[in-house]
Amino acid sequence: MILFSSALEAILKNKINMNKLLIDVVSEKIFLMVITKDDIYNITKENTKINYEKLTIIIKDFLNSNSLSLDDINIIYVNRGPGSFAGIRNSLSFVKALYVTRKIDYYCYSFDDFKDQKDIKYENIPNLCDKFKIKKNLIKPIYLS
């Protein structure tokens, strides 16, 4: 029994210590956040067509500025809308490519998924995805018509 509890403890500790990347490009600003064991980093950029095309570079530069790389990211949370078609398309393409090439799992969330939650903070998105049972590695974008 001790062996089992030690293994479970290690799994739970690893889940807590995961580096999480949050990507939200559905509104007026591109918002990125990294949650590590010790810190939370975030950045906003103007949401323009040029920045959509440079999303990969923006994410890479953001991670580098915080002494991180894509190799340090364990899981990604990406806003699936509703919002800008181009922003959603580009962010989901980026996340899907990371899943295929690096096996980084992701969650596609929408603030609409978190019923009756008020004043949602980005740092709470991972816990809300767990609470509301958002499915891992499932893409269901919500575009504005």
Kinemage of the C-alpha trace (Angstrom):
@kinemage 1
@onewidth
@group {chain A} dominant
@subgroup {mainchain}
@vectorlist {calphas} color= white
{ca met a 1} P 0.000 0.000 0.000
{ca ile a 2} L 2.864 2.400 0.687
{ca leu a 3} L 4.216 1.863 -2.817
{ca phe a 4} L 0.837 2.742 -4.331
{ca ser a 5} L 0.451 5.927 -2.273
{ca ser a 6} L 4.004 7.021 -3.173
{ca ala a 7} L 3.263 6.510 -6.864
{ca leu a 8} L -0.011 8.433 -6.564
{ca glu a 9} L 1.721 11.228 -4.694
{ca ala a 10} L 4.357 11.493 -7.456
{ca ile a 11} L 1.664 11.663 -10.150
{ca leu a 12} L -0.248 14.375 -8.290
{ca lys a 13} L 2.942 16.336 -7.632
{ca asn a 14} L 3.860 16.213 -11.341
{ca lys a 15} L 0.379 17.402 -12.305
{ca ile a 16} L 0.673 20.358 -9.940
{ca asn a 17} L 4.197 21.206 -11.175
{ca met a 18} L 3.245 21.241 -14.842
{ca asn a 19} L 4.044 24.348 -16.859
{ca lys a 20} L 0.836 25.569 -18.450
{ca leu a 21} L 0.522 27.894 -21.442
{ca leu a 22} L -2.732 29.822 -21.924
{ca ile a 23} L -3.500 31.346 -25.312
{ca asp a 24} L -6.384 33.731 -25.952
{ca val a 25} L -6.588 35.532 -29.299
{ca val a 26} L -10.358 35.845 -29.709
{ca ser a 27} L -10.786 39.484 -28.659
{ca glu a 28} L -9.033 42.847 -29.146
{ca lys a 29} L -5.804 41.681 -27.522
{ca ile a 30} L -3.618 38.627 -27.866
{ca phe a 31} L -3.197 37.349 -24.329
{ca leu a 32} L -0.585 34.784 -23.320
{ca met a 33} L 0.080 33.397 -19.858
{ca val a 34} L 2.472 30.806 -18.511
{ca ile a 35} L 1.810 29.251 -15.131
{ca thr a 36} L 4.826 27.530 -13.604
{ca lys a 37} L 5.301 25.959 -10.212
{ca asp a 38} L 6.707 29.205 -8.833
{ca asp a 39} L 5.484 32.055 -11.048
{ca ile a 40} L 2.865 33.367 -13.425
{ca tyr a 41} L 3.931 35.361 -16.484
{ca asn a 42} L 1.669 37.094 -18.963
{ca ile a 43} L 1.752 39.422 -21.923
{ca thr a 44} L -0.738 41.172 -24.164
{ca lys a 45} L -0.224 42.254 -27.747
{ca glu a 46} L -2.372 44.148 -30.186
{ca asn a 47} L -4.669 41.774 -32.039
{ca thr a 48} L -3.972 42.558 -35.695
{ca lys a 49} L -3.728 40.555 -38.899
{ca ile a 50} L 0.064 40.915 -38.807
{ca asn a 51} L 0.203 39.546 -35.266
{ca tyr a 52} L -2.040 36.613 -36.258
{ca glu a 53} L 0.553 35.709 -38.852
{ca lys a 54} L 3.344 36.060 -36.268
{ca leu a 55} L 1.579 34.176 -33.456
{ca thr a 56} L 4.219 31.435 -33.340
{ca ile a 57} L 6.996 34.024 -33.105
{ca ile a 58} L 5.121 36.004 -30.429
{ca ile a 59} L 4.680 32.851 -28.318
{ca lys a 60} L 8.318 31.814 -28.800
{ca asp a 61} L 9.586 35.296 -27.848
{ca phe a 62} L 7.269 35.391 -24.816
{ca leu a 63} L 8.545 32.038 -23.578
{ca asn a 64} L 12.185 33.013 -24.225
{ca ser a 65} L 11.741 36.284 -22.316
{ca asn a 66} L 10.780 34.191 -19.293
{ca ser a 67} L 13.650 31.694 -19.715
{ca leu a 68} L 11.293 29.034 -21.052
{ca ser a 69} L 10.862 27.166 -24.316
{ca leu a 70} L 8.185 24.961 -25.842
{ca asp a 71} L 10.076 21.994 -24.371
{ca asp a 72} L 9.153 23.323 -20.911
{ca ile a 73} L 5.412 23.422 -21.627
{ca asn a 74} L 3.405 20.409 -20.453
{ca ile a 75} L -0.134 21.475 -21.305
{ca ile a 76} L -1.860 24.236 -23.262
{ca tyr a 77} L -5.203 25.952 -22.722
{ca val a 78} L -6.574 27.787 -25.756
{ca asn a 79} L -9.702 29.924 -25.986
{ca arg a 80} L -11.946 28.533 -28.728
{ca gly a 81} L -14.270 31.538 -28.895
{ca pro a 82} L -16.624 33.028 -29.623
{ca gly a 83} L -14.487 35.572 -31.377
{ca ser a 84} L -12.308 36.372 -34.327
{ca phe a 85} L -12.235 33.663 -36.994
{ca ala a 86} L -8.596 34.355 -37.926
{ca gly a 87} L -7.454 34.429 -34.309
{ca ile a 88} L -9.220 31.197 -33.417
{ca arg a 89} L -8.016 29.462 -36.584
{ca asn a 90} L -4.386 30.466 -36.049
{ca ser a 91} L -4.276 29.628 -32.349
{ca leu a 92} L -5.957 26.251 -32.835
{ca ser a 93} L -3.624 25.426 -35.728
{ca phe a 94} L -0.618 26.267 -33.571
{ca val a 95} L -1.876 24.156 -30.672
{ca lys a 96} L -2.798 21.203 -32.898
{ca ala a 97} L 0.671 21.308 -34.500
{ca leu a 98} L 2.285 21.161 -31.037
{ca tyr a 99} L 0.093 18.222 -30.137
{ca val a 100} L 1.060 16.331 -33.289
{ca thr a 101} L 4.790 17.124 -33.193
{ca arg a 102} L 5.531 17.295 -29.462
{ca lys a 103} L 2.600 15.454 -27.878
{ca ile a 104} L 1.672 18.486 -25.760
{ca asp a 105} L -1.918 17.982 -24.612
{ca tyr a 106} L -4.346 20.876 -24.817
{ca tyr a 107} L -7.759 22.003 -23.661
{ca cys a 108} L -10.003 24.200 -25.834
{ca tyr a 109} L -12.148 26.255 -23.495
{ca ser a 110} L -14.680 29.026 -23.882
{ca phe a 111} L -15.700 31.396 -21.118
{ca asp a 112} L -19.231 30.222 -21.968
{ca asp a 113} L -18.215 26.766 -20.661
{ca phe a 114} L -17.865 28.095 -17.127
{ca lys a 115} L -21.504 28.622 -16.277
{ca asp a 116} L -22.348 30.895 -13.353
{ca gln a 117} L -18.684 31.771 -12.748
{ca lys a 118} L -18.090 35.467 -12.215
{ca asp a 119} L -14.859 37.422 -12.556
{ca ile a 120} L -12.932 34.575 -14.160
{ca lys a 121} L -9.178 35.036 -13.959
{ca tyr a 122} L -6.897 33.426 -16.511
{ca glu a 123} L -4.827 31.742 -13.815
{ca asn a 124} L -7.982 29.851 -12.782
{ca ile a 125} L -8.663 28.440 -16.281
{ca pro a 126} L -6.841 25.108 -15.636
{ca asn a 127} L -8.891 24.464 -12.477
{ca leu a 128} L -12.114 25.498 -14.211
{ca cys a 129} L -11.395 23.128 -17.105
{ca asp a 130} L -11.068 20.321 -14.550
{ca lys a 131} L -14.163 21.414 -12.616
{ca phe a 132} L -16.348 21.664 -15.731
{ca lys a 133} L -14.849 18.515 -17.294
{ca ile a 134} L -13.583 20.160 -20.478
{ca lys a 135} L -12.365 17.353 -22.732
{ca lys a 136} L -8.673 17.093 -23.479
{ca asn a 137} L -7.470 17.319 -27.115
{ca leu a 138} L -10.903 18.192 -28.533
{ca ile a 139} L -11.369 21.175 -30.857
{ca lys a 140} L -14.828 22.752 -31.163
{ca pro a 141} L -14.340 26.378 -32.241
{ca ile a 142} L -17.048 28.998 -31.743
{ca tyr a 143} L -16.834 31.689 -34.421
{ca leu a 144} L -18.773 34.944 -34.429
{ca ser a 145} L -21.104 35.068 -37.409
